[in-house]
């Protein structure tokens, strides 16, 4: 019997998710895609941060949705719908073939440049994009933009703590006893009728100290606050939201905004009341969160962000996030490639900048 011919994919670039939203969510369910790759996260992100126009690369196989890559189209460039509020980005695809189709579509529509941030090197997408770029004669730049710390939840919580530095363990134990003596506790919320009130209190804590003073806190920028409120409500409806508060008597003094999905607990935002700094509220909340994640049988506790000193006290393990840029071999593409290859990194080093935004 002759083998069936492989089903072919068609790829198009569309400007709205209205026609694919339900199928996109269903595809994410089938493939186990992280919540950050779903329309409930992406559409609020585009509303808050997009400086160009929303765009979606859509791959279909025999009419069925097989892949989606959400993008921002800006100044002739296709850019990932991601920034430093994004823990993880990439396509949602049925398989590697669909990832290849999406990658070829990206190169076809790229214009001046394709620029994807926060890519997981282990997930479908990067290898296919590199291959598609090479086939089309594009030059690429791939570099690490973050090494995000995480705790692998293996063994027991007691065994995990036994592996921490002895002085650090003693300090955590001392602070925890002080918290209990002060009538303190940690409370976890999964979303309720009071969700907006809880978020307001959490954002107040996140703004305490330098973030509020510099105007970089969530509640300092209306677009960012709307984004986090929208995704929090959406995640609460799906059962993924986890709010953690460290309380002294009835006062909330530390806050973590977290999402539980696919065996992982992601903690993208948090903060504490600086008047309680001596209590070590941030570290105590992390301690309680990791302990709860062990008890829930999760696989990892994702601290996210960069390797800050307080995070290194909990773990040395990191997940690499990459940025991949593809440039055509046109005169304009070559000039842009050379500028990014040699000029932009130099500017970043001169400025001492730890982060850059796609432009």
HUFEN-V581462 format. One line per field, one symbol per residue. ss: DSSP state (a for helix, b for strand, c for the rest). Layout:
# HUFEN-V581462
ss->???
This chain:
# HUFEN-V581462
ss->ccccccccbbbbbbccccccaaaaaaaaaaacccaaacaaaaaaaaaaacccbbbbbbbbbccbbbbbbbbbbbccbbbbccccccccbccbbccaaaaaaaaaaaaaacbcbbbbbbbbcccccaaaaaaaaaacccbbbbbbbbbbbbbbccccaaaaaacccaaaaaaaaaaaaaaaaccbbbbbbcccccaaaaaaaaaaaacccaaaaacccaaacaaaaaaaaaaaaaaaaaccbbbbbbbbccbbbbbbbbbbbccbbbbbbbbbcaaaaaacaaaaaaaaaaaaaaaccccbbbccccccaaaacccccbbbbbbbbbbcccaaaaaaaaaaaaaaaaaaaaacccccccc
